[in-house]
Amino acid sequence: MGRYTVVITGASGSVYGLRAIEQLLATGHEVTAMMTEAGRDVTAYETGFDLPAQQPEKALLRFLELGKDVPLRVACASDLFDPIASGSHKVDGMVVVPASMGFCSSVAHGAASDLPERAADVMLKERRPLVLVPRETPLSLVHLRNLTALAEAGAIVVPAMPAFYMHPETIDDQVSFVVGKVLDILGIEHGLFQRWGE
Ligand SMILES: Cc1cc2nc3c(=O)[nH]c(=O)nc-3n(C[C@H](O)[C@H](O)[C@H](O)COP(=O)(O)O)c2cc1C
């Protein structure tokens, strides 16, 4: 099974990130999860889940209604000594969902000023899958240029754009669609949405 990093930044839509963590764990993968400071605040505001500093894995697993034996690790965004800060540590893919425009700007310019930014920088330099799920609208020219630079550097940009051709009935359906597209990019089997023509 694979080893993935999932980062929730301070863009709106932390529910996408929480669903991605839940799906990766539920399908047997190892997950290192992280929230930026703004990511933690916006997640608490939007979902009611406030990631605690003490025993964060236990709290997150309880919120996601997963058993305590799944391989989840929560890393601290300020800990530049974490294994994922180094390219010598093997990671199969990294997903930043939702990705703020601030985060995209930092990674596009190689800032690497905290663990999420450094981990993304490592994925690009090692030519490993880095999936970014930006959430902002409208997009300024600065945003578009940063996203272009990221795509040019090898990142895969999967905007949080739910579709309607599968007739979503709930917000949950729309979240599943976006997260399913992310898992498709990573080549991970899922049943999050009905495929066109199947
Ligand atoms: C309720 C709320 C919603 C936000 N939504 C977005 C958003 O959708 N996209 C975005 O780029 N920034 C959004 N922001 C602003 C970011 O949180 C802010 O730029 C922050 O500095 C991002 O930091 P980070 O990249 O370290 O997580 C939002 C802020 C708040 C408080």
The ligand as an SDF file (V2000), in Angstrom:
LIG
                    3D

 31 33  0  0  0  0  0  0  0  0999 V2000
  -13.2420   31.5980    6.3510 C   0  0  0  0  0  0  0  0  0  0  0  0
  -12.0620   31.7950    5.4360 C   0  0  0  0  0  0  0  0  0  0  0  0
  -12.1020   31.3140    4.1480 C   0  0  0  0  0  0  0  0  0  0  0  0
  -11.0170   31.4830    3.2920 C   0  0  0  0  0  0  0  0  0  0  0  0
  -11.0930   30.9760    2.0240 N   0  0  0  0  0  0  0  0  0  0  0  0
  -10.0410   31.0790    1.2090 C   0  0  0  0  0  0  0  0  0  0  0  0
  -10.0860   30.4680   -0.0880 C   0  0  0  0  0  0  0  0  0  0  0  0
  -11.0710   29.8560   -0.4930 O   0  0  0  0  0  0  0  0  0  0  0  0
   -8.9650   30.5460   -0.8560 N   0  0  0  0  0  0  0  0  0  0  0  0
   -7.8220   31.1670   -0.4320 C   0  0  0  0  0  0  0  0  0  0  0  0
   -6.8310   31.1810   -1.1770 O   0  0  0  0  0  0  0  0  0  0  0  0
   -7.7630   31.7720    0.7950 N   0  0  0  0  0  0  0  0  0  0  0  0
   -8.8320   31.7320    1.6270 C   0  0  0  0  0  0  0  0  0  0  0  0
   -8.7820   32.2870    2.8750 N   0  0  0  0  0  0  0  0  0  0  0  0
   -7.5660   33.0390    3.2650 C   0  0  0  0  0  0  0  0  0  0  0  0
   -6.4590   32.1330    3.7880 C   0  0  0  0  0  0  0  0  0  0  0  0
   -6.8620   31.4260    4.9500 O   0  0  0  0  0  0  0  0  0  0  0  0
   -5.2160   32.9870    4.1050 C   0  0  0  0  0  0  0  0  0  0  0  0
   -4.6840   33.5460    2.9170 O   0  0  0  0  0  0  0  0  0  0  0  0
   -4.1520   32.2570    4.8460 C   0  0  0  0  0  0  0  0  0  0  0  0
   -3.0560   33.1260    5.0930 O   0  0  0  0  0  0  0  0  0  0  0  0
   -3.6590   31.0320    4.1000 C   0  0  0  0  0  0  0  0  0  0  0  0
   -2.5960   30.4720    4.8470 O   0  0  0  0  0  0  0  0  0  0  0  0
   -2.0250   29.0270    4.5490 P   0  0  0  0  0  0  0  0  0  0  0  0
   -1.7270   28.9680    3.1080 O   0  0  0  0  0  0  0  0  0  0  0  0
   -0.7860   28.9680    5.4140 O   0  0  0  0  0  0  0  0  0  0  0  0
   -3.0310   28.0430    5.0060 O   0  0  0  0  0  0  0  0  0  0  0  0
   -9.8550   32.1440    3.7400 C   0  0  0  0  0  0  0  0  0  0  0  0
   -9.8190   32.6380    5.0600 C   0  0  0  0  0  0  0  0  0  0  0  0
  -10.9060   32.4670    5.8670 C   0  0  0  0  0  0  0  0  0  0  0  0
  -10.8290   33.0000    7.2840 C   0  0  0  0  0  0  0  0  0  0  0  0
  1  2  1  0
  2  3  1  0
  2 30  2  0
  3  4  2  0
  4  5  1  0
  4 28  1  0
  5  6  2  0
  6  7  1  0
  6 13  1  0
  7  8  2  0
  7  9  1  0
  9 10  1  0
 10 11  2  0
 10 12  1  0
 12 13  2  0
 13 14  1  0
 14 15  1  0
 14 28  1  0
 15 16  1  0
 16 17  1  0
 16 18  1  0
 18 19  1  0
 18 20  1  0
 20 21  1  0
 20 22  1  0
 22 23  1  0
 23 24  1  0
 24 25  2  0
 24 26  1  0
 24 27  1  0
 28 29  2  0
 29 30  1  0
 30 31  1  0
M  END
$$$$
